[in-house]
């Protein structure tokens, strides 16, 4: 655990709703402060398709993202990012150069599946 991370309880973890979804649409997001894409992600019938922005332009093309499954937090309040209302937080880790590598299941799972 990093020095700055506060300990949480297991119940705190359970309050964060992390789901898997499939990216169904990607478009440029030129209004973003840092290079980013606007993405539409399908989280299945319970949640539906939600919008997210992601600063992943260095490692991914728009074409390579469509059809890819990703993990996202789906129960944060929507956040205005420039002209885009981001409805979910798509998750990733920085690589050794600080570029975002998306979090995804290692094999296909149903859209909307919970992380546990």
N, C-alpha and C positions, 0 to 999 in steps of 0.2 A: 504494500500500500504506500502511495506517495505521502510525503510529509503533509501536503496540503489537503489531502482527502479526509473528510470526516467520516467516521464509522457510522454505518446505518444498520438498522435491524433488517431481518428477513422480511418482515411486514412492509418496511419501506420499499424494498426491492419489488415486492409483489404489486405495489401501487403503480409502478412504471409498466405500462402496457406496450411491450415490444412485440411486433408482429412482422411476418414476412409478406411481401407483396411483389408483384411482377410489374416492371416498368413497361407501360404501354405507349407512352408518348414522351418525346424529348424535344425541346426547342431551345433556341439561343435565349440568353438572358442578358442582353447588352447593358441594361440599366444597373446591374449589380456592381457594387464597389470593387469586388474581386471577380475574375472570370468565373462564370457559373452557368449551369443549365437550369432550365425550368423543366420539371419532370411531373408526369402524371403516373401514379402507381396504383395498381389494382390490388386491394386487400381482401377481395372476396365479397360475398353477398352481405355479410354482417356490417362491414365498414364501407365498402364500395371503393370508388376511385378517388384518390386524394392528391393534392398538389404539394410539391416540395421543390426547394431549390437546393442545388448541390454544387460545391466548388470542386469539381472533379474533372475539369477540362484538360488538365495536363496528362492524365492517364487513360481517359476514356473519350471516345468519339460519341457523338449523338447516336450514330447507327449501332455502335457496339453495346449501348445501354438498353436499347429496346429489346424486350424479351428476357432481360436479366432479372433474377430475383434479388431483393435487397431486404435488409432488416431496418425497421424504423420504429421510433416511439410515436404511437398514435393517440396518446391521451394528453399531450401538452396542449395548451390553448393555441389557436392559430396566431401566427406572428406575421406582421406586415414587413416585407423585405422589398423596399422600393415599391413598384407597382404590383408585386405579387403577394398574395396572401398564402403563406406557407402553412399547410395544415398538418404536416407530419415532419419529424426530424429524421432524415435518412442518416444512418450510422456509418461511420468509417474510422479507420485508424491511419495515422500518418506513417508513411514509409520513411526510410533513412534520409530522404531529401525533403520531408515535410509535406509530400503530396498525399492526398486522401485516397486510401484504398477502401472501397466499399465493403461492408460486412454482408455476407451472404451465406446461406446454407451450402454445405458441400455437395448436396444433391437436391433435386427438386422436392419440394413439400407443398401442400395445399396453400393457396393464398389465404392469408388471415390467420395462419397457425401462430400460436403464442410461443415466445421464448420462455423456457423454464430451465 
